[in-house]
Amino acid sequence: MDIARRRVGGDKYRDQVIALVSRRGYRVSDSTHDQDMKEASDLILNGKGCALRIRSEKAMQRWPDEFTIRATRPDRLRIGKDTSDTEFQKIMAGHARYAVYGFADSNDRIVLMRLLDLNVFRASIMENHERYDRSLMYSDDGVGYFVFNVREFPATLIRHVWDYRH
């Protein structure tokens, strides 16, 4: 799949995310294609890269405190001979300061969203690798993810929570 098309097609929550994060006082802008591809940054918050992932309401009902980060991808999803790093590799290399991770309902409204501090994430993993070591979980399309729970990290991982579940 063409990355530019996938990026445009997958960004239906971008305006909602920008509005919510902006109301918290962050200056938000779009990342460049290069920042998205090489630095795991879909948005820029106060000049720093920010990853963005919004999942379904069904996922929220099952795993409200979990977040996933892509760690492998099957060769058929690579672009040409592209061997670019996965999101996990980019994040662990120091790219992207923040991550917005949330869930949307069946009407495409964000109902739960967290702003995560990836510096806290990286430091936690580097300081206690054994605690955060885990097996890959695979989606139906063969993409491998690491699954983390916000509760296993220091409270400072979460910079802000938007919770509209009623």
C-alpha atoms as one frame of an Amber mdcrd trajectory, in Angstrom:
protein
   0.000   0.000   0.000   1.242   3.480  -0.810   2.415   5.109   2.448   1.244
   8.571   1.457  -2.228   7.222   0.701  -2.238   5.113   3.888  -1.191   8.132
   5.925  -3.980  10.294   4.505  -6.534   7.500   4.812  -5.548   6.668   8.376
  -5.735  10.204   9.679  -9.489  10.576  10.109  -8.987  11.385  13.800  -6.201
  13.917  13.283  -8.441  17.008  13.538 -10.053  15.747  16.755  -6.655  14.957
  18.245  -5.262  18.342  17.289  -8.271  20.131  18.820  -8.051  18.177  22.092
  -4.300  18.523  22.486  -4.356  22.216  21.514  -6.878  22.927  24.270  -4.271
  21.655  26.754  -1.907  24.389  25.596   0.271  22.431  23.188   1.254  23.985
  19.880   0.363  21.300  17.345   1.353  21.016  13.715   1.515  18.290  11.124
   4.754  16.382  10.707   6.514  16.148   7.401   6.421  12.906   5.443  10.083
  12.371   6.394   9.346  12.851  10.117   6.482  10.393   9.851   8.530   7.756
   8.035  11.868   8.132   9.830  10.978   9.435  13.289   7.604   7.825  14.170
   6.117  11.321  14.339   2.627  11.884  12.959   2.302  15.267  14.648   4.616
  17.854  16.170   3.773  19.025  19.726   5.672  22.071  20.978   8.379  21.315
  18.431   8.744  17.648  19.408   7.629  14.566  17.476   4.449  12.758  18.466
   3.273   9.321  17.393  -0.478   8.911  16.936  -2.693   5.841  17.146  -6.465
   5.666  17.573  -8.076   2.259  17.946 -11.644   0.989  17.909 -14.182   1.010
  20.720 -14.062  -2.783  20.717 -10.342  -2.633  21.492 -11.029  -0.120  24.290
 -13.609  -2.422  25.855 -11.082  -5.254  25.942  -7.823  -3.401  26.621  -8.460
   0.167  27.881  -5.090   0.479  29.649  -2.957  -1.156  26.977  -1.035   0.405
  24.140   0.714  -1.322  21.291   3.771  -0.382  19.298   4.601  -2.005  15.974
   7.827  -3.980  16.252   7.867  -6.057  13.032   6.164  -6.042   9.688   5.963
  -8.736   7.053   8.050  -8.230   3.923   4.921  -7.812   1.794   4.100  -4.584
   3.658   7.515  -3.052   3.000   7.714  -0.413   0.324   9.913  -1.644  -2.473
  13.132  -2.719  -0.808  12.565  -0.360   2.138  14.110  -1.699   5.314  13.201
   1.272   7.470  12.929   0.817  11.204   9.656  -0.032  12.902   7.927   2.360
  15.295   9.441   0.558  18.273  12.954   0.892  16.851  12.410   4.562  16.027
  11.045   5.303  19.491  13.863   3.441  21.251  16.393   5.332  19.092  15.115
   8.550  20.671  12.684   9.767  18.025   9.226  11.042  18.981   8.982  12.659
  22.398   5.261  11.958  22.788   2.619   9.474  21.748  -1.115  10.065  21.572
  -2.874   6.750  22.026  -6.621   6.527  22.119  -9.868   4.883  21.206 -12.859
   6.035  19.150 -16.465   4.899  19.299 -18.575   3.607  16.418 -19.428   7.218
  15.508 -15.708   8.034  15.102 -15.630  10.205  18.232 -12.588   9.889  20.448
 -13.783   8.565  23.805 -10.493   7.818  25.572  -7.100   9.243  24.741  -3.800
   9.514  26.564  -0.774  11.674  25.910   2.251   9.548  26.766   5.756  10.816
  27.505   8.042   8.595  25.474  11.105   9.766  27.417   9.594   8.014  30.454
   8.812   4.956  28.310  12.369   4.749  26.937  14.012   5.299  30.317  11.840
   2.645  31.962  12.722   0.052  29.350  16.417   0.886  29.347  16.678   0.880
  33.152  14.792  -2.394  33.637  14.786  -4.279  30.357  13.801  -7.605  31.957
  10.610  -6.134  33.428   9.425  -4.905  30.036  10.671  -7.817  27.942   7.763
  -9.507  26.195   6.770 -11.679  23.298   5.434 -10.247  20.077   1.702 -10.360
  19.444   0.674 -10.664  15.799  -2.302  -9.122  14.031  -4.158 -10.893  11.250
  -2.041  -9.123   8.626   1.212 -10.462  10.102   2.372  -7.247  11.785   4.067
  -7.880  15.122   3.358  -5.619  18.096   4.666  -5.248  21.596   1.813  -4.756
  24.058   2.329  -2.589  27.138   0.036  -1.539  29.966   0.171   2.054  31.199
  -0.047   0.762  34.789   3.312  -1.010  34.551   5.142   2.294  34.027   5.746
   5.230  36.366   2.732   7.550  36.630   4.745  10.228  34.807   4.327   8.214
  31.579   0.857   9.747  31.228   0.973  13.490  30.617  -2.787  13.880  30.198
  -5.954  11.783  29.837  -9.066  12.703  27.892 -11.840  10.371  29.064 -15.327
  10.823  27.555 -16.686   7.369  28.405 -20.141   7.737  29.947
